[in-house]
């Protein structure tokens, strides 16, 4: 079963990969809707990892 850290690393890798391979993100330097969604997933995973490690939660 993947850990929270694995999910965080995977979300970050997916976001970075998308930015490198998406024609719109690469040319326009403005994130497309998919990039925004992937960034949101990464931020949620990062927040989740922080609360499980004793960080501040809501």
C-alpha positions as CSV (number, residue, x, y, z in Angstrom):
1,X,0.0,0.0,0.0
2,X,1.5,3.4,-1.0
3,X,2.4,5.7,1.8
4,X,1.4,9.4,2.1
5,X,5.0,10.3,1.1
6,X,4.7,8.2,-2.1
7,X,1.5,9.9,-3.0
8,X,3.2,13.3,-2.5
9,X,6.2,12.4,-4.7
10,X,3.9,11.0,-7.4
11,X,1.7,14.0,-7.4
12,X,4.7,16.3,-7.7
13,X,6.3,14.1,-10.5
14,X,3.0,14.1,-12.4
15,X,2.7,17.9,-12.2
16,X,6.4,18.5,-13.3
17,X,6.1,15.9,-16.1
18,X,2.9,17.6,-17.4
19,X,4.6,21.1,-17.4
20,X,7.4,19.7,-19.5
21,X,5.3,17.8,-22.0
22,X,2.1,19.9,-22.4
23,X,2.4,22.1,-25.5
24,X,0.2,24.9,-24.0
25,X,2.1,25.0,-20.7
26,X,5.5,24.9,-22.4
27,X,4.8,27.6,-25.0
28,X,2.5,29.9,-23.2
29,X,4.1,29.6,-19.7
30,X,0.6,29.8,-18.4
31,X,-0.7,26.6,-16.8
32,X,-3.6,24.9,-18.6
33,X,-6.6,23.5,-16.8
34,X,-4.9,20.1,-16.4
35,X,-1.8,21.6,-14.9
36,X,-4.0,23.6,-12.4
37,X,-5.8,20.4,-11.4
38,X,-2.5,18.5,-11.0
39,X,-1.1,21.3,-8.9
40,X,-4.3,21.2,-6.7
41,X,-3.8,17.4,-6.2
42,X,-0.1,18.0,-5.3
43,X,-1.1,20.7,-2.8
44,X,-3.7,18.5,-1.2
45,X,-1.2,15.6,-0.9
46,X,1.3,18.0,0.6
47,X,-1.2,19.3,3.1
48,X,-2.2,15.8,4.0
49,X,1.4,14.8,4.5
50,X,1.9,17.8,6.8
51,X,-1.1,17.0,9.0
52,X,0.0,13.4,9.4
53,X,3.5,14.5,10.4
54,X,2.2,16.7,13.1
55,X,2.0,19.9,11.1
56,X,-0.8,22.4,11.4
57,X,-4.1,21.2,10.2
58,X,-7.5,23.0,9.9
